[in-house]
Amino acid sequence: MRTFLGSVLRLALIAIVVIPHVAEAAAGRIIGGADGGLGGHVRTFTSRSLSNTASFFAYTPSFTGGVRVAAGDINGDGAADIITGSGPGAAHVKAFSGRDNSELRSFLAYGPSFSGGVFVAAGDVNGDGLADIVTGTDAGAAPHVKVFDGRTGSELHSFFAYPATFNGGVSVAAGDINGDGTADIITGAGPGAGPHVKVFSGASGAEIRSFFAYDASFAGGVFVASGDINGDGSDDVITGSGAGARGHVKVFDGATGGLLHSFFAYAAGFNGGVRVASGDVDGDGRAEIVMSPGKGTTPQVQVFDARTTNEIANFLAYPPTFTNGVFIAAASVKGPKLEIRVDRANQEMIELQWPSACVCELEGNPDATDPRGWSVLEVRPVENGNRLGMLLPAVQKVRAFRLICDMEAVR
């Protein structure tokens, strides 16, 4: 078993003094949902040590349809919440707090008459700063996609991603593909059609991209995810082939649609398909590619570096005897904040604050664009409750600050 290295251990929280603002860093969480056979069982794992931090049943333990998972902060508390969708036998969507796993939301996305299962995703579609919930029907109904407001639960979008006569299901993802600041809706056709991927504007619902991720003759379906893989500021489209072929993962540039990566997951001979997710799970500021297998092999989750597509971690989400498949999600959890503001009592001073419950060094740089200009500042901050703080002259040589924090030491 591999674990992440120092990039997660030491996270940089950068803030420029010219315009006081809040700087944040990220450390990831990986969320697994058991496909049929273990009830609606969900497990979460830390990004560095890969230890299991939560384990619960989203639905009754006797439910055999499995559970699909997504992650996003729907209640604005700074933690990525866990969104679940039940597999075949129901179409029940729930949301659980990323802090204490308490139930936040529970609803039937397509009414009580549809029980074919539901795929879920999360992203800020309406631009209010909170993640919204995206759903897609599994097999047995028209490929119906809906978006529900994360704050209120009200319906924001409702449309058919493919012809209404197609009933093979539709997988969903969310990411800002067109760079307008809001999440767009990404869909993948289920088994029975070609590996057809589409992107719809989150703002207007208009179709903005349509392509086949694999050979048009492949009818095993396609899973989708999204994340900024190439670091250009726009999210990219990630696909995983469905059952019937070796697990083939591809990444398409969000800005141009061009192919960025193409590689195979899991051993040759396994044809149960591959489910995909993406998130900054190692704290380097760029999304990694996370994948899990479909039915027919051990529940091994793999994480790949976005730049090289080299595997950087792997672990078993469930016991090796469980071979019914795993659904996967990746979440970036906000770390300690470095807050910089003008001092109220003296406008010629700036105040820096950060949590006292973390092990951090404060660094300064006269030029934030120079990666070699950072150096540790020998300072003695003053503790005030659960915060550390210090005052500095607003006009000084040092123009930028950052915290270098040991995330594993946060209490």
C-alpha positions, 0 to 999 in steps of 0.5 A, a space after each residue: 500500500 502506498 501513501 502520499 508524500 510531503 506535498 500533503 504534509 506541508 501545505 502553503 497558504 498564500 496571501 498578498 498584503 496589497 489587498 487583504 483577503 483570506 488564503 486557503 489550502 486544501 487536503 483531500 478526502 476520498 469517499 467510497 460507496 459499495 455497489 450491491 451486496 453491502 447495503 448502502 455502505 459509505 466509507 471515507 479516507 484521509 488523503 495522506 495516511 489513507 486511514 478510514 475516518 468514517 463508515 456508515 450506512 446511507 440506506 438500510 443495511 438490507 438494501 442490496 442496490 448499492 450506493 453512488 457517492 459525490 462530495 460538495 459543501 452544500 451547507 456552507 460550513 467549509 467541509 465537503 458534505 457527502 451526497 449519496 444516490 441509491 442504486 437499483 431498487 430505489 432512487 433516493 438521494 441523501 446528503 450527509 454532513 462532512 463534519 459529523 455525518 449527520 443527515 442534511 437532506 433526503 429526497 426522491 429525485 424522480 418521485 416514488 414511481 421510479 426505483 431504477 437507481 440514481 447517479 449523483 454529482 455536486 458542483 456550484 451550478 448557480 454561483 451562490 458559493 455552495 455546491 448543488 446536487 446533480 442527479 441522473 437516472 440509472 437504467 429503466 427510464 429516460 436519461 433524465 438529469 436534474 439539478 437541485 439547489 444545495 441551499 434550499 433543495 429546490 429544482 434548478 434544471 431538468 432535462 433529457 441528456 439523450 433521446 427520451 427513448 434511450 433507457 440505459 441510464 446517464 452518469 453525471 459530473 459537475 465542473 466549470 468547463 467553459 470558465 464562466 465561474 459556475 459548474 457545468 453539467 457533464 453526462 455519460 451515456 449508460 450501457 446500450 448506447 455509444 460512449 457519448 459524453 455531453 457538457 451542458 452549461 450550468 448557467 443556461 442549460 445549453 449544450 456546449 460539447 458533445 463527443 464519443 470518449 471511446 470507439 462509437 461501437 462500444 456499448 458498455 457505457 461511460 462514467 464521467 468526472 471533472 477536475 482541473 487536471 492541466 492547471 489552466 484554471 478550467 476544469 477538464 472532462 475525465 471518463 472511465 469506460 463501462 463494463 465490457 472492456 478493460 478499464 480505460 481512462 481518458 482526460 479531455 481538455 475542458 477549454 479545447 476538447 483535446 485529449 490530454 491523457 489516455 491510459 488503462 486502469 487495473 490488470 489486463 483481462 479485467 473488463 468490469 469497467 472503471 468509475 472515476 473521480 477527481 479532486 486535489 487529494 494531495 494538496 498540490 493545487 492540481 486535481 488528481 485522478 481517482 478511480 475504482 473498479 466495477 464488478 469482478 475484482 477486489 475493491 482497489 482504489 487508485 490515485 494517479 498524478 495529473 501531470 504524469 499519470 503515474 500511480 501515487 496511491 492505492 488502497 482497498 476501500 472494502 475487504 478484498 473478498 468484496 468484488 461487487 464494485 465501488 463508486 468513488 468521490 474525491 473532496 478537497 477539505 479546506 485547511 487552516 486559513 491565513 487571514 490578513 486585514 488592515 488593523 482597525 485601531 491603526 490603519 498603517 498596520 496590518 493584522 495576520 491571524 491563523 488557527 492556534 491548533 495547527 503546526 505552521 511556519 510563517 514565510 514572507 516574500 518581497 515578490 510572490 511571483 519569485 518561487 525562490 524568494 520565500 523565507 521563514 520569518 522569525 516572529 512571535 505571534 500572540 495567542 488570542 483564544 483559538 487564534 494566533 495573531 500579529 501586527 506588521 507595518 502595512 508598508 514594508 519590504 515583504 509583500 506576501 505571506 504564506 503558512 506552511 502547515 503540517 496538516 496531519 498535526 491539526 487537532 
